[in-house]
Amino acid sequence: MTLQQLQYIISLDNKKHFLNAAEQCGVTQPTLSTMIQKLEDELDVKLFDRSKQPLVTTEIGREVVAQAKVILKNTEVLREVIKNKRECLEGRLNLGIIPTIAPCLLPKFLIEFRKNYPKIELKIQEMKTSDIIYNLNQSKLDMGILATPLENDDLLEIPIYYENFLAYISPKEDIYNEEILSANKMPLDNLWILQEGHCLRNQVFNFCTDKMDKKPIYEAGSIDTLIKIIDRNGGYTVIPELHLEFLNPEQLKNVRKIEKPQGVREVSVVITNDFIRERLLNAVVDTVKSIVPNEMIDERLKKFAIRL
């Protein structure tokens, strides 16, 4: 049984003629006749008495048509509910964001989002990637902003921007004089990284997996902590490009580029596959776009809004 078949029997009940009903539904007469016959076969009843002219709806057919009208009316109500939900820019937004992105985006994001969408009750939580994924699947978060790909079939990833990785190096290190570092040749001696569970840690590991079990790795809790450790103790680390604004002029002298493609991370807004609040999604993405330099933005988002 389909909504289309229900529309057909309503039209035939109204017009009392197969050709006229077919014209009203925008299909051929054979198509309409076949679909109604299939519905009658499925229900194992005769809905129309075809032996009479004009055609007559049977007693049980009238009951079925009455219920069909209720179903189609409720379908329209459901469509309207979904439409309003898609376009709604009110209510609550629960947003998760990873710690290596939060300092770069949140201060400006909060200002812009509250200014442009004052009716949204915004709740933002800083979480590790695994916690964001869990809370999205448990419907405790509406969206997440994190590094992708995640390779999770239950989630939809929408890339917003691509951010370069940069090396932050103490002047004491031999690689300090290199203008551009090769990702595959970055030494593990005196490499400082984030603690287990941070996505940036895994991305650092991807730079040099062959040697990872042969050299000591020193771990810290945040990018700011890593930089302070390096300033006083030597060594180097990897930082995202947007973190540059937090460095003073002397610290900026310690920054070096890392060759592509390894030295780039994709940052996406992530939702569950059944998420329907399209306008709210675009509100979040547009706010991030207003903060991030234009050259970083995904080319598709420069031209098109997101359609779910």
GUTINU-605793 format. One record per residue (C-alpha): x, y, z. Coordinates in steps of 0.1 Angstrom, whole numbers, plus 5000, padded with zeros to 4 digits. Example, Ala and Ser with C-alpha at 12.3 -4.5 7.8 and 13.67 -1.06 7.14 Angstrom:
512349555078;513749895071;
//
This chain:
500050005000;501450344990;500350704995;500050724957;497550444957;495450614984;495450934963;494250734933;491250584951;490250914965;490351064930;488350774916;485750804943;485451174935;485351154897;483450814894;485350764861;488850614855;489850854827;488851164846;490551034878;493650954859;493751304844;493351454879;496251254891;498451324861;498850954851;497550734823;494250544827;496050204826;498450314853;495750424876;493650114870;496549884876;497550054908;494050044922;493749684912;496949604931;495649774962;492349584960;494349254957;496549354986;493449435008;491549144994;488349354989;486649534960;486649904965;484649994934;481749834915;482949864879;479749704865;477850024870;478050354851;478950594866;481250384887;480150324923;482250294954;481449984974;480450005011;483849895023;485350104996;483750415012;485350325045;488750275030;488450605011;487550785043;490550645061;492750725030;491751095033;492751085070;496050925062;496851175035;495851465057;498051345085;500851305059;500551665050;500651755087;503851545091;505451715061;504652055076;506151955109;509351845092;509452155071;509052375102;511652175120;514052205091;513552585090;513452635127;515952875142;514652855177;515152605205;518352445218;521552355201;523852115218;527252135202;530451935209;533852055198;537351905202;539952085224;542452155195;539752345176;537852515205;540352785214;540552905178;536852905170;534852945202;535553305213;534553445179;531853185173;529953265205;529853635196;528753595160;526253315167;524553495196;524353815176;522853655145;520653385161;519553515195;516553275198;518852975198;519752845233;523352745227;525152485248;528752395238;530852125253;534552065248;535151695243;537551445228;536551295195;535450955209;533151135234;531551345207;530851045185;529250865215;527151155225;525951215189;524850855187;523150885220;521251205209;522951405236;524551625211;523051775179;526351845161;530051815166;532952015152;535951795148;538751665126;537651405100;537351155084;535850945112;534950645090;531650605109;528650495088;526150635114;527450985110;527351245082;530551455079;530351795062;533851945056;534052315065;537652405061;541152255057;543852365081;547652335077;549752175104;552852365114;555852265134;556752475165;560452425171;562852535198;565952725185;567952445203;566852185177;568852085146;565752115124;565252475135;567052595104;564852405080;562352625061;559952335053;559852005071;559151665055;556351495074;557951155069;561351265081;560451455112;562651325141;560951165171;563751285195;562351555216;558851545200;556151665223;552551555216;549151565232;547851295256;546050985244;542551065231;543251395213;542751375175;545851585170;547951315187;546851055162;547551295133;551051355146;551550975147;550450945111;553351165101;555950905112;554450575120;557450365110;559550495139;556850535165;557850235186;561650315186;561850655202;560450805234;557351025231;556651295256;552951385262;551251705274;547651815280;547152105257;548752295228;549552595250;551252355275;553352205247;554452545235;555452655270;557352325276;559252375243;560052745251;561752635283;563052275276;563652255239;562152005214;559252065190;555651985184;552952015157;550252285160;547152375138;547452685117;544652885134;546652865167;549153115153;547153405166;547953305201;551753325196;553753635203;556253775178;559153585193;557253255193;556153305156;559853285147;559852925159;557152815134;557952615103;555752475075;555152105070;554951975034;551551875021;549451655019;550351505053;550451855069;546751925065;543651835085;540051845075;537652005100;533951915096;530651965113;529351615121;525651505125;523751185126;522251065094;518651145106;519351505114;516751735097;517352085111;518852215078;518652585086;520252535120;523052335104;523652615079;523652865107;526552685124;528452635092;527953005081;529253125115;532352915113;532853035077;532753395089;535653325113;537953115092;540053265064;538353225031;541253035015;540752755040;536952705033;535852405014;535252504978;531652364978;530652575008;531852884990;529152824964;526352634979;524352605011;524052265027;520952055017;519851755037;
//
